[in-house]
Amino acid sequence: MISAVLVFNNSGQPRLTKFYTQLVPFPLFVPVLFPHHQLKLGSYDDISDTAVQQRLISEIFSLVSNRPSGSCNFLPLPPLLASSGTSHTPSSEHNDTPSLVTYRHYATLYFIIISTSTESPLALIDLIQVYVEALDRLFENVCELDLIFNFETLHAALSEMIVGGVVIETQLDRVVEGVKAQGKVAKRPVNEGRGAGPLGMGGNFAWPGR
């Protein structure tokens, strides 16, 4: 199962954050994520879920962006983050726990998927590829600005592929047609600069390592 899909630029600024499950039990990890925040036991009203989520996003970006060139594109989720799941029975706890980070780096953007161990890392790498190619078709040579100003299209394409953390579509043509059918394709001004390919890479889907 997919727990989250994240997109960052090279500076760590999020361009997409979509969570399908609770990545970390909120009360349990507030003291760990915010060690200098003084709280009474059981009182977490002054720290929002958003604040915890932002800290987690920062941790994951640091993990991925600091990977050496040529490193594998999937790695274990750090123990601090791999501690939640929809089920806590001994037989299913391992499979329901987010434990894997899969990513690809295109030009100025990182595309990241957090998933359980039941998902194939190679399949997730291909899933990211399909997502980027779909965005490239929808925007006619996608660039980072498209993701900033047309986030509806970004989310619409993702919803055609993943629902509730389950992959439902991987065919590029069907994803693109589904978004167009929703009327979620934003038009870019004709005088706006465009890259030469997906995320300005001239159609050359290069990424560091595998």
C-alpha positions in Angstrom: 0.0 0.0 0.0 1.2 3.5 -0.7 1.2 5.8 2.3 2.3 9.1 0.7 3.4 10.8 -2.5 5.7 13.8 -2.2 7.3 16.1 -4.7 10.0 18.5 -3.7 12.3 20.9 -5.6 16.0 20.9 -5.1 15.7 23.4 -2.2 13.3 21.2 -0.3 10.2 23.2 -1.0 7.2 20.9 -1.4 5.3 21.0 -4.6 2.9 18.1 -3.8 2.1 16.4 -0.5 -0.5 13.6 -0.6 -0.9 11.3 2.5 -3.1 8.2 2.2 -2.4 7.0 5.8 -1.2 8.4 9.0 2.5 8.2 8.6 3.3 8.7 12.3 1.1 8.3 15.4 0.7 12.0 16.4 0.9 12.0 20.2 3.6 9.3 20.4 6.2 11.2 18.4 5.6 14.9 19.2 8.2 14.7 22.1 10.7 13.2 19.6 10.0 15.6 16.7 9.8 18.6 19.0 12.1 17.9 21.9 12.2 21.5 23.2 8.5 22.0 23.2 7.2 21.7 26.8 4.0 19.9 27.0 2.1 18.1 29.8 1.6 14.4 29.2 -1.4 13.8 27.0 -1.7 17.5 26.0 -0.9 18.2 22.3 -3.5 20.8 21.4 -0.9 23.5 20.8 0.9 21.5 18.2 -1.0 20.9 15.0 -1.0 17.8 12.8 0.3 20.1 10.1 3.4 21.0 12.1 4.2 17.3 12.7 3.7 16.6 9.0 5.9 19.4 7.9 8.7 18.1 10.2 8.3 14.7 8.7 8.5 16.1 5.2 11.7 17.9 6.0 13.2 14.7 7.4 12.3 12.7 4.3 13.7 15.4 2.0 17.0 15.4 3.9 17.2 11.7 3.6 16.7 11.6 -0.1 18.6 14.7 -1.2 21.7 13.7 0.7 22.0 10.4 -1.1 25.3 10.1 -3.0 25.1 10.1 -6.8 24.7 6.6 -8.1 22.8 5.3 -5.0 19.9 3.0 -5.3 16.5 4.7 -5.8 14.8 2.9 -2.9 15.8 2.7 0.7 14.3 1.8 4.1 12.2 4.4 5.9 14.0 5.6 9.0 12.8 3.9 12.2 11.4 7.2 13.6 9.0 7.4 10.6 8.3 3.7 10.2 6.1 3.3 13.2 2.4 3.5 12.1 -0.1 1.4 10.3 -3.7 0.7 9.8 -3.5 -2.5 11.8 -1.5 -3.5 14.9 -2.1 -7.2 15.1 1.1 -9.3 15.2 0.3 -11.1 12.0 -0.3 -7.9 9.9 1.7 -5.2 11.6 4.8 -5.7 9.5 2.9 -5.5 6.1 0.8 -2.5 7.2 3.7 -0.4 8.3 5.2 2.2 5.9 8.8 1.0 5.5 10.0 1.9 2.1 11.0 5.2 0.4 11.2 5.1 -3.5 12.2 8.2 -5.4 13.4 9.6 -8.7 15.1 12.9 -9.4 14.2 14.8 -12.5 16.1 18.1 -13.1 14.8 20.4 -10.3 12.3 18.0 -8.7 12.3 14.9 -6.5 9.3 12.5 -6.8 9.0 10.4 -3.7 6.7 7.5 -2.8 6.4 6.1 0.8 4.9 2.6 0.9 4.7 -0.6 2.8 6.9 -3.6 2.1 4.2 -5.2 0.0 4.8 -2.8 -2.9 7.5 -3.6 -5.5 10.2 -0.8 -5.5 10.7 -1.3 -9.3 7.0 -1.0 -9.9 6.9 2.2 -7.9 9.8 3.6 -9.9 7.9 2.9 -13.1 4.8 4.4 -11.5 6.7 7.7 -10.9 7.8 7.6 -14.5 4.2 7.3 -15.8 3.2 10.1 -13.5 5.9 12.4 -14.9 5.1 11.5 -18.5 1.4 12.1 -17.9 2.2 15.6 -16.5 4.4 16.3 -19.5 1.6 15.4 -21.9 -0.9 17.4 -20.0 1.3 20.5 -19.9 3.1 20.0 -23.2 6.6 19.9 -21.7 6.1 20.3 -18.0 8.2 22.5 -15.8 8.2 23.3 -12.1 6.1 26.4 -12.6 3.3 24.3 -13.9 3.2 22.4 -10.7 3.1 25.6 -8.6 0.3 27.4 -10.5 -1.8 24.4 -11.7 -1.9 22.1 -8.7 -5.4 21.0 -9.6 -4.0 19.2 -12.6 -1.2 17.7 -10.5 -3.7 16.2 -8.0 -6.1 15.1 -10.7 -3.4 13.1 -12.5 -2.4 11.5 -9.2 -6.0 10.6 -8.4 -6.3 8.8 -11.7 -3.4 6.6 -10.7 -3.8 6.1 -6.9 -7.0 5.9 -4.8 -6.8 5.3 -1.1 -3.2 4.3 -1.3 -4.0 1.6 -4.0 -2.6 1.8 -7.5 -5.6 1.6 -9.9 -4.1 2.8 -13.2 -0.7 2.6 -14.8 -1.6 3.1 -18.5 -0.3 6.5 -19.6 -3.0 7.2 -22.2 -5.8 6.3 -19.7 -4.4 8.6 -17.1 -4.1 11.5 -19.5 -7.6 11.0 -20.9 -9.0 10.7 -17.4 -7.6 14.1 -16.4 -8.9 15.7 -19.6 -12.3 14.2 -18.9 -12.4 15.9 -15.5 -11.7 19.2 -17.2 -8.6 19.7 -14.9 -6.1 20.6 -17.6 -4.9 24.2 -17.0 -3.9 26.3 -20.0 -0.4 27.9 -19.8 0.1 31.3 -21.2 1.7 31.1 -24.7 4.5 33.5 -23.8 5.6 31.4 -20.8 8.9 29.6 -21.2 8.9 25.9 -21.6 11.5 23.2 -21.2 12.5 20.8 -23.9 10.9 17.8 -22.3 9.7 16.4 -19.0 10.7 18.9 -16.3 12.9 20.6 -18.8 15.0 17.5 -19.5 14.4 17.3 -23.3 12.6 14.0 -22.9 15.7 12.4 -21.4 14.4 10.7 -18.3 17.7 10.6 -16.4 18.0 10.0 -12.7 20.9 9.3 -10.3 21.4 5.6 -9.6 19.0 2.8 -9.4 
